[in-house]
Amino acid sequence: MRLNNSKAIIPTRLSHGDMIGIVAPSSPFNRRAFKSGIAVLEKKGFHVTVPGDLFSKKGYLAGSDKQRALQLNNSFANPELKAILCARGGFGALRILPFLDYRLISRHPKIFIGFSDITALLAVLYYKCNLVTFHGPVATSLGGAPAETQNAFFNALMSQNALQIKSSQPICLNPGIVTAPLAGGNLTTLCHLAGTAFAPDFSDHILLLEDRGEAAYRIDRMLSQMKLAGYFENLAGLILGSFEECGPTESVYKIVKNIFKTKNIPIAAGFEIGHGTHNMTVPLGVRVELDA
């Protein structure tokens, strides 16, 4: 899917008192962690609405595919909602892609937030609906998140000022400065979109990648597959978020440098985005400057 970024739709920013809807497009979730996240939203002055089937379970999924897709479609169609926050990642977002009403979603753009398995939705809503989406905490991770992560979450969704995200331990894998739209998210999820009708085109984009619990050889395998699938052909730049429980980060960086050795693009690592203790919220689809 190729996008004309000049048509990217930036949803209206949140204001105190707005209503946020919760959806569960992937796996079932811990109710205590969920309530903790909702409490953070309500303390900030937001109203939260939960669909009646949010707590459904069907094996390792939060309900049937059509049920979870309908939940998302209905949330976008609801004029009272200003934002949609996913309850959890896990697995399952990929399965509902054929059942989403992309025309409806395009007609009712609003803030959509999540990460990990939710990357499938972040990417596809951007490429099929031209909708700027947000890579950030889910409801079950927001409550236990550090203050910096919570502040970054609300700043990204409410502030009128340009966002600036710096790494506390920046790593330059290839120097350079580039301005281009940001795209990406979870490496495993993006790799699983390859070869499908929903595979995104990252041409002329800065790609963000992060992951958790993947051995070095699996990271190599996924990046190699994506390279062979043409994902990196006309990439403008690369940002690496956290790679939690993936072995020594130096090994991950070595793999990345090898995969991209023929690409003279800026590559920066060490950003606190993804499955780490901190998870900074970033908009996907807006033009950013990457200074490596």
C-alpha positions in Angstrom: 0.0 0.0 0.0 1.5 3.3 -1.1 0.4 6.5 0.6 0.4 10.1 -0.7 1.5 11.7 2.6 0.3 15.1 1.6 -3.2 13.8 2.3 -2.4 12.4 5.8 -5.2 13.3 8.2 -4.1 14.5 11.6 -7.0 13.9 14.1 -8.2 16.6 16.4 -6.2 16.9 19.6 -7.7 15.9 22.9 -9.1 18.4 25.5 -10.0 17.9 29.1 -13.5 16.5 29.4 -13.4 14.6 26.1 -14.6 11.0 25.9 -12.2 8.2 25.2 -13.4 4.8 24.0 -11.6 1.5 24.8 -11.4 -1.4 22.4 -9.8 -4.9 22.6 -8.7 -5.9 19.1 -6.2 -8.5 20.2 -5.9 -10.6 23.4 -7.8 -10.7 26.7 -6.3 -8.6 29.4 -5.7 -8.2 33.1 -8.6 -6.4 34.7 -6.6 -4.9 37.6 -4.0 -3.4 35.2 -6.9 -2.2 33.0 -8.7 -0.4 35.9 -5.4 1.2 36.8 -5.0 2.6 33.3 -8.6 3.9 33.2 -8.0 5.6 36.6 -5.1 7.6 35.0 -7.4 8.8 32.2 -10.2 9.8 34.6 -7.8 11.5 36.9 -6.7 13.6 34.0 -10.3 14.7 33.4 -11.4 12.4 30.6 -14.6 10.4 30.4 -14.1 6.8 29.5 -16.6 4.5 27.8 -16.3 0.7 27.6 -18.3 -1.5 25.1 -20.3 -4.3 26.7 -18.3 -7.0 25.1 -14.9 -5.6 25.9 -14.2 -8.4 28.4 -15.1 -11.3 26.0 -12.7 -14.2 25.6 -12.3 -16.7 22.9 -9.2 -18.8 23.7 -6.2 -16.4 23.3 -8.4 -13.7 21.7 -10.7 -11.1 23.2 -13.7 -12.4 21.3 -14.4 -13.5 17.7 -12.7 -11.7 14.8 -15.9 -10.2 13.6 -16.9 -9.1 17.1 -13.5 -7.4 17.7 -13.7 -5.7 14.2 -17.3 -4.5 14.9 -16.1 -3.0 18.2 -13.5 -1.0 16.3 -15.9 0.1 13.5 -18.5 1.2 16.1 -16.0 3.2 18.0 -14.9 5.1 15.0 -18.6 5.7 14.0 -19.4 7.0 17.5 -19.5 10.8 17.3 -19.1 11.2 21.1 -15.6 9.6 21.1 -12.6 11.8 20.5 -10.0 9.0 20.9 -9.8 5.2 20.9 -7.3 3.5 23.2 -6.6 -0.2 22.9 -6.8 -2.3 26.0 -3.9 -4.5 25.2 -1.7 -6.0 22.5 -0.8 -9.7 22.5 -2.1 -11.2 19.3 -5.2 -10.9 17.1 -5.2 -7.5 15.4 -3.9 -9.1 12.2 -7.0 -11.3 12.0 -9.5 -8.5 12.0 -8.0 -6.5 9.1 -10.4 -7.9 6.5 -13.5 -7.0 8.6 -12.7 -3.4 9.2 -14.8 -0.7 7.4 -12.0 1.5 6.1 -14.4 3.9 4.3 -16.3 4.5 7.5 -13.0 5.0 9.4 -11.9 7.5 6.8 -15.1 9.5 7.2 -14.7 9.6 11.0 -11.0 10.2 11.8 -10.0 10.3 15.4 -7.1 9.5 17.7 -6.2 5.8 17.7 -3.5 4.6 20.2 -1.6 1.4 20.9 1.6 -0.6 20.4 3.0 -4.1 20.1 0.4 -6.2 18.2 -1.7 -3.1 17.6 1.1 -2.1 15.1 -1.0 -4.0 12.5 -3.8 -1.5 13.0 -1.6 1.5 13.3 0.1 0.7 10.0 -3.0 -0.3 8.0 -5.2 2.7 9.2 -2.4 5.0 8.1 -1.9 3.4 4.7 -5.6 2.6 3.9 -7.3 5.6 5.5 -4.5 8.2 5.5 -5.0 8.5 9.2 -2.2 9.6 11.5 -2.1 7.1 14.3 -0.3 7.0 17.7 2.3 4.5 18.8 2.0 4.6 22.6 0.8 2.8 25.8 -2.3 0.7 25.9 -4.8 0.9 28.8 -3.2 -2.0 30.7 0.3 -0.5 30.5 -0.6 3.1 31.2 -1.5 2.7 34.9 1.9 1.2 35.9 3.9 3.4 33.6 6.5 5.9 34.9 5.4 9.6 35.1 7.6 10.4 32.1 5.7 7.9 30.0 2.3 9.1 31.2 3.3 12.8 30.6 4.5 12.0 27.1 1.2 10.2 26.4 -0.9 13.2 27.2 1.5 15.7 25.7 1.4 13.9 22.3 -2.4 13.8 22.3 -3.1 17.3 23.8 -0.3 19.7 23.2 -0.3 22.3 20.4 3.6 22.3 20.4 5.8 20.3 18.2 7.0 17.1 19.9 10.7 16.5 20.6 11.9 13.1 21.6 15.5 12.6 22.7 17.2 9.4 23.7 18.8 9.3 27.2 21.5 7.0 25.7 21.6 7.8 22.0 23.4 5.4 19.6 24.3 6.5 16.1 24.5 3.5 13.8 24.8 5.6 10.7 25.1 9.4 10.8 22.9 11.9 8.9 19.8 14.1 9.1 16.6 13.5 7.2 13.0 14.8 7.3 10.2 12.4 6.2 7.0 10.9 7.6 7.4 8.4 10.4 6.0 4.9 10.1 6.5 1.5 11.7 6.2 -0.1 15.2 6.6 -3.7 16.3 9.1 -5.6 14.1 7.4 -9.0 14.4 4.0 -7.6 13.6 5.2 -5.7 10.6 7.1 -8.7 9.3 3.9 -10.8 9.5 2.1 -8.2 7.2 4.6 -9.0 4.4 3.1 -10.9 1.5 -0.5 -9.9 2.5 -2.8 -7.4 0.9 -2.1 -5.1 3.9 1.7 -5.0 3.6 2.7 -1.3 4.0 5.1 0.5 1.7 7.8 2.4 3.7 9.2 4.2 0.6 10.3 7.8 1.6 9.5 7.2 5.2 11.5 7.0 8.4 10.9 3.5 9.9 10.5 2.9 13.6 11.2 -0.6 14.9 11.0 -2.2 18.3 10.4 -5.6 19.8 10.4 -7.9 22.9 11.5 -11.4 23.6 13.0 -12.2 20.2 16.4 -14.0 20.0 19.1 -12.4 17.8 18.7 -15.0 15.0 14.9 -14.3 14.8 15.5 -10.6 14.6 18.0 -11.3 11.8 15.4 -13.6 10.1 12.6 -11.1 10.2 14.8 -8.2 9.0 16.1 -10.4 6.2 12.6 -11.4 5.1 11.5 -7.7 5.1 14.6 -6.8 3.1 13.9 -9.5 0.6 10.2 -8.4 0.4 11.3 -4.9 -0.6 10.3 -3.2 2.6 13.6 -1.2 2.8 14.1 -0.3 -0.9 13.5 3.5 -0.6 13.7 4.0 3.1 14.6 7.5 4.2 15.8 6.6 7.7 15.6 4.2 10.6 14.9 4.6 14.3 15.3 1.7 16.8 13.2 1.7 20.0 13.6 -0.7 22.8 14.5 -4.4 22.2 13.6 -5.8 25.6 14.7 -9.4 26.4 16.3 -9.7 23.0 19.8 -10.4 24.3 22.6 -7.8 24.3 21.5 -4.7 22.4 25.0 -4.6 20.8 24.0 -7.9 19.0 20.8 -6.3 17.7 22.7 -3.2 16.5 25.2 -5.4 14.7 22.5 -7.3 12.9 20.8 -4.0 11.9 24.1 -2.5 10.6 24.7 -5.6 8.5 21.2 -5.6 7.0 21.4 -2.0 6.1 25.1 -1.8 5.2 24.2 -0.9 1.6 21.8 1.8 2.6 23.3 5.2 3.2 20.5 6.4 5.5 20.5 7.9 9.0 20.1 5.2 11.7 19.6 6.1 15.3 19.1 3.8 18.2 18.4 3.8 22.0 15.0 5.5 21.9 12.6 4.7 24.8 9.8 3.6 22.5 8.1 0.2 22.8 8.2 -2.6 25.4 10.7 -1.0 27.8 10.0 0.6 31.1 9.5 3.9 29.3 7.3 4.0 26.2 7.2 7.5 24.7 4.1 8.2 22.5 4.9 9.2 18.9 2.5 10.0 16.0 2.9 7.8 12.9 2.3 9.5 9.6 3.5 13.0 10.4 6.7 14.5 9.0 9.6 14.3 11.5 13.2 15.3 11.5 15.6 12.5 12.4 19.0 13.8 13.6 21.5 10.9 13.9 
